[in-house]
Amino acid sequence: MKVLILYTTVPEDVDSARRVCEFDLEQAARGISDVLPEAAVARVRGEPREILTTLDTLCPEVVYNLCEAPLGRPEFEAHVAALLEWSGVRFTGSGSETLSLCRRKDRATAVLAAAGIPVPNEGGFPCIVKPVDQDGSAFIGHDSVCEDLAALARARKRVPNLMVQEFLPGREFAVSLWGRSEPDYVSIGETMFREGLHLITYAAKWDVDSADFANSPLSYDIDLDPGLRATVISVARRAWRVVGARGCLRVDIRLNAGGEPKVLDVNPNPEMSPGVGIYRAVVEAGWTWKRFVQAQLAWS
């Protein structure tokens, strides 16, 4: 089977509010090529003609899709999947409709809620303000949690195209799921907030030298009541089915004051760099990375 590992390069210009490392997929591509030594590897800027030329030149039977920010624009992520679909080329991960839906947090939340999946309520105090069309915790900081109208007004000026939800005070879980078309396998990690930190900020995710990063480690060695674990997994699996995921997915779930799990976010293109993201999740679940990568190809 001819495999092409296709990934987007770091853009020349990055928004001043975001870090270059967020767009660097070199390590993820290398981690996959290490277990697929016969695969071709192509780095692209993300222009449609460039991608089509690459496909015509290398003629892959399946593409391992790591194109998360074509031309440095995360909102174009679904476009590459659509181009591959239109070209009739198999590829790993979810299709363009799923990627497009999950890209818009407001629309994904509405779809989940309509299907009866628990999500945070709109508004109220304390609330959290977050952009509807950004990923990677972009524009999320300590002041994203608002206690009153004055704080909310300030946040509205700072965050473009935002949504406002109740802030949930409970535990937060990263639920990784994988399978062909059904979420057959699961791995649950919990963010262990310390030193007064109570949400995953942009710094917590991307600035490894920051206090937020140090105070929000993800642990898979967690004490989780069997009943709560079953409920969290059930909610995550239902979210997978509602958005039409394929291959792998991460669902961020947080408990409300009553201990009930609610879906914060659905990410059909989870981080695949060695040691983090879904790479770590599958290893914690007892899989080898090679087994996971080969399964993704088989499920494409």
ABEGO torsion letter per residue (X at the ends): XBBBBBBBBBBABBBAABBAAAABAAAAAAAAAAABAABBBBBBAGBAAAAAAAAAAAGBABBBBABABBGGBAAAAAAAAAAAAAAGBBBBEBBAAAAAAAABAAAAAAAAAAAGBBBBBBEEOBBBBBBAABBGGBGBBAAABBABAAAAAAAAAABBGBBBBBBBABBBBBBBBBEAABBABBBBBBBBBBGGBABBBAAAAABAABAAAAABBBBABBBBBAAAAAAAAAAAAAAAAAAGBBGBBBBBBBBBAAGBBBBABBBABBBABBGBEAAAAAAAAGBBAAAAAAAAAAAX
